[in-house]
Amino acid sequence: MSRQRVLLVTGVSGAGKTTALNVLEDLGWEAIDNFPIRLLEGLVAAETASGEPRPPIAIGFDSRTRGFMPDQVIARGEALAKRADLDVTTLFLDCSSSELERRYNETRRRHPLAQGRPVPEGIRAERELLEPLRRWAEAVIDTSDLSASDLQHAIRDRFADRLEENMTVTVTSFGFARGMPPLADLVFDMRFLDNPHWDPDLRPLTGLDDAVAAHIERDAAWDEAFTGIRDLLLLLLPRYAAQGKAYVTIAFGCTGGKHRSVHTAEAIAQALRGAGFSPTVIHRNLGSRAADQLEGSPQA
């Protein structure tokens, strides 16, 4: 039986717990903030009702959480860690007092333990309260010198099984004559390839047909162009993932969106699958009504 991953996320107020939980949620974790400590055992039940594998769960808590007492949190966390079906880790987010004070002054938010007192007093009180948790935590991230983006990268580096698996890649074909896709991140114009539309036998077919694919790949520019586009995408996609980009849309266009763009999208999607990605393929204009006037002349 595989063990469910459980991450207990805590730390001083203002250190970035909300940011961390949001990143974990994007990575596929079930993220819950300020969950009552006394209900912790029930939240990570031994089995799901359907018997399916349990997703990893990240539970955030701090001095604002109902029933928060560090010694009880530690006791309950240690009890969970003894269970054979759980893999429990604790993350503590820390930050220097001067940087916390700057953040609170900048946002003009109240510190939860200030209680009408100056922010520095609330910070000192909370730091003293949380010190046992800081000593107990397996992982500590000091965010004093980290931007929100830096913290996001740190969380992904520690808790993402594989960054690329958490990014949704869509490969789409389209016809320029019917407008470009508005949300495409990368657009490749395939109109430099020989157009199957001008072969009467191929015109009624699409880029999904073997005869059209063979025609396109006989073009002298195909091999070099396809290899260049493939290699560029294999360079860029892991970098997009590392930057935390959740969705990437790659669009291939030709005049009508029926032949060259369709075949290229299919070929690129197959290459990406071979590299470990799981792209979704959409042919936007494949079912559009044929219109010869969209293609212009054979010399165009």
C-alpha positions in Angstrom: 0.0 0.0 0.0 1.4 3.4 -1.0 1.7 6.0 1.8 -0.2 9.2 1.6 2.0 12.3 1.8 1.0 14.7 4.5 2.7 18.1 4.8 2.1 20.2 7.9 2.8 23.8 7.0 3.3 26.4 9.7 5.5 29.4 10.6 5.5 33.0 11.7 2.7 35.2 10.3 3.8 37.1 7.2 6.5 34.5 6.2 4.5 33.2 3.2 2.3 30.3 4.3 -0.5 31.3 2.0 1.9 31.5 -0.9 3.3 28.1 -0.1 -0.1 26.5 0.1 -1.2 28.0 -3.2 1.9 26.6 -4.9 1.3 23.2 -3.4 -2.3 23.3 -4.6 -1.1 24.0 -8.1 1.2 21.0 -7.8 -1.7 18.7 -7.2 -1.8 18.7 -3.4 -5.1 19.1 -1.5 -4.3 22.3 0.4 -6.3 23.3 3.6 -5.5 26.3 5.7 -6.2 27.0 9.4 -7.8 23.6 9.9 -8.7 22.9 13.6 -5.9 20.9 15.1 -8.2 18.6 17.1 -9.7 17.3 13.8 -6.4 16.5 12.2 -6.6 12.7 12.6 -10.0 12.6 11.0 -8.8 14.6 8.0 -6.3 12.0 7.1 -8.5 8.9 7.4 -6.9 5.5 6.8 -8.8 4.9 3.5 -10.9 6.9 1.0 -14.5 5.9 0.5 -13.8 4.8 -3.1 -10.6 3.0 -2.3 -8.7 5.1 -4.8 -5.2 6.4 -4.1 -5.2 9.3 -1.7 -3.8 12.6 -3.0 -1.1 14.3 -1.0 -2.5 16.8 1.5 -0.9 20.0 2.8 -2.4 21.4 6.1 -1.6 24.9 7.1 -1.9 26.2 10.7 -0.5 29.1 12.7 -1.2 31.2 15.8 -4.6 32.1 14.3 -5.8 28.5 14.0 -8.6 27.5 16.4 -7.2 25.5 19.3 -3.6 26.2 18.4 -1.2 25.0 21.0 2.3 24.0 19.7 2.7 21.1 22.1 -0.6 19.6 20.9 0.4 20.1 17.3 3.6 18.3 17.9 1.9 15.5 19.7 -0.7 15.0 17.0 2.0 15.3 14.3 4.1 12.6 15.9 1.1 10.3 16.3 0.4 10.7 12.6 4.0 10.0 11.7 3.8 6.6 13.4 1.1 5.4 11.0 2.4 3.1 8.4 0.0 4.5 5.8 1.2 8.1 6.1 4.4 9.9 5.1 4.4 13.0 7.3 6.7 16.0 6.9 6.6 19.4 8.6 7.5 22.7 6.9 8.2 25.8 9.0 8.4 29.2 7.2 10.5 31.7 9.1 11.5 35.3 8.5 13.6 37.9 10.2 11.7 40.2 12.6 12.8 43.3 10.7 11.6 42.0 7.4 8.2 40.9 9.0 7.8 44.4 10.4 8.5 45.9 7.0 5.9 43.7 5.4 3.3 44.5 8.0 3.9 48.2 7.7 3.8 48.0 3.9 0.5 46.1 3.8 -1.0 47.9 6.9 -2.4 44.6 8.2 -2.7 43.8 11.8 -0.4 41.2 13.3 -2.6 38.4 14.9 -0.8 38.6 18.3 -0.3 42.4 18.4 -3.7 42.9 20.1 -3.6 46.6 19.8 0.1 46.8 20.6 2.9 47.7 18.1 3.7 45.2 15.4 7.2 44.4 16.9 5.6 43.2 20.1 3.3 40.9 18.3 6.2 39.5 16.2 8.2 38.8 19.4 5.3 37.1 21.1 4.5 34.8 18.2 8.2 33.9 17.6 8.4 32.8 21.3 5.2 30.8 20.9 6.3 29.0 17.8 9.9 28.2 18.7 9.0 24.6 19.7 7.5 24.1 16.3 10.5 25.6 14.5 12.9 23.2 16.4 10.6 20.2 15.6 10.1 20.9 11.9 12.1 18.7 9.4 12.2 21.6 6.8 12.7 25.3 7.5 12.6 27.9 4.8 13.8 31.4 5.7 11.9 33.9 3.5 13.7 37.0 4.7 15.5 37.6 1.4 13.0 35.8 -0.8 10.4 37.4 -3.1 7.1 35.7 -3.6 8.4 34.3 -6.8 11.5 33.0 -5.1 9.4 31.3 -2.4 7.3 29.7 -5.1 10.4 28.2 -6.8 11.7 26.9 -3.4 8.4 25.1 -2.7 8.3 23.6 -6.2 11.9 22.4 -5.9 11.2 20.7 -2.6 7.7 19.2 -3.2 7.1 18.7 -6.9 7.6 15.1 -8.0 8.3 16.3 -11.6 7.6 19.9 -12.6 6.6 19.0 -16.2 3.8 16.7 -14.9 2.1 19.7 -13.2 2.0 21.8 -16.3 -0.9 21.5 -18.8 0.4 21.5 -22.3 -2.1 22.1 -25.2 -1.1 21.7 -28.9 -3.6 23.2 -31.3 -3.9 23.7 -35.0 -5.7 26.6 -36.6 -6.4 28.5 -39.8 -5.0 32.0 -40.1 -8.0 32.8 -42.4 -10.3 32.3 -39.4 -8.2 34.3 -36.9 -5.3 33.4 -34.6 -6.0 31.7 -31.2 -6.2 34.5 -28.6 -4.5 32.6 -25.8 -1.6 30.9 -27.5 1.8 31.2 -25.8 3.8 30.1 -28.9 2.6 30.4 -32.5 4.3 28.7 -35.5 3.3 29.6 -39.0 3.5 26.5 -41.2 2.4 28.2 -44.5 6.0 27.9 -45.8 5.3 24.2 -46.5 3.9 22.9 -49.8 0.1 23.1 -49.6 -1.7 19.8 -50.1 -4.9 21.8 -50.9 -3.7 22.2 -54.5 -3.5 18.5 -55.1 -7.1 17.5 -56.1 -6.7 14.0 -54.5 -5.5 15.5 -51.2 -7.8 18.5 -51.0 -10.8 16.6 -49.4 -8.4 14.9 -46.9 -6.9 16.3 -43.7 -3.6 16.4 -41.9 -4.7 13.3 -40.1 -4.6 11.2 -43.3 -1.4 9.3 -44.2 -1.3 10.6 -47.8 -1.4 14.2 -46.6 1.3 13.6 -44.0 3.5 12.0 -46.6 3.0 15.0 -49.0 3.9 17.5 -46.2 7.0 15.5 -45.1 8.3 15.3 -48.7 8.8 19.1 -48.5 12.5 19.9 -48.5 12.0 22.2 -45.5 10.1 19.8 -43.3 12.8 17.8 -41.6 14.9 20.8 -40.6 11.9 22.9 -39.5 10.3 20.1 -37.5 13.5 19.3 -35.7 14.1 22.9 -34.9 10.6 23.4 -33.5 10.7 20.2 -31.5 14.1 21.0 -30.0 13.0 24.6 -29.1 9.9 23.3 -27.3 11.9 20.7 -25.4 14.2 23.5 -24.3 11.4 25.9 -23.3 8.8 23.7 -21.7 10.9 22.6 -18.7 11.9 26.2 -18.2 8.3 27.3 -18.3 7.5 24.6 -15.7 10.3 25.8 -13.5 8.9 29.3 -13.6 5.6 28.0 -12.3 3.6 28.4 -15.5 0.6 26.1 -15.1 -0.7 26.2 -18.8 1.2 26.4 -22.1 -0.6 26.5 -25.4 1.4 25.8 -28.6 -0.4 26.7 -31.8 0.4 25.7 -35.4 -1.3 27.6 -38.2 -1.8 27.3 -41.9 -4.2 29.0 -44.2 -7.3 27.0 -43.6 -6.3 24.9 -40.6 -7.0 21.6 -42.3 -3.7 20.1 -43.6 -0.2 21.5 -42.7 -1.1 22.8 -39.3 -3.0 19.6 -38.4 -0.2 17.3 -39.3 2.5 19.4 -37.6 0.4 19.6 -34.4 0.0 15.8 -34.4 3.7 15.2 -35.1 4.9 17.6 -32.4 2.4 16.2 -29.8 3.8 12.7 -30.5 7.4 14.0 -30.0 6.4 15.7 -26.7 4.8 12.5 -25.5 8.1 10.7 -26.2 9.8 13.3 -24.0 7.5 12.6 -21.1 4.9 15.3 -21.6 1.2 14.7 -21.9 -0.2 17.2 -24.4 -3.8 17.7 -25.3 -4.3 18.1 -29.0 -7.1 20.4 -30.4 -7.8 21.0 -34.1 -9.7 24.2 -34.0 -10.7 24.5 -37.7 -10.6 20.9 -38.8 -14.4 20.7 -39.0 -14.9 24.1 -40.5 -16.6 24.3 -43.9 -14.1 24.2 -46.7 -13.7 27.5 -48.6 -11.4 27.5 -51.6 -11.2 31.3 -51.6 -9.4 31.1 -48.2 -6.4 29.4 -49.8 -5.7 32.0 -52.4 -3.8 30.9 -55.5 -1.3 28.1 -55.8 1.5 30.6 -56.1 0.5 32.5 -52.9 
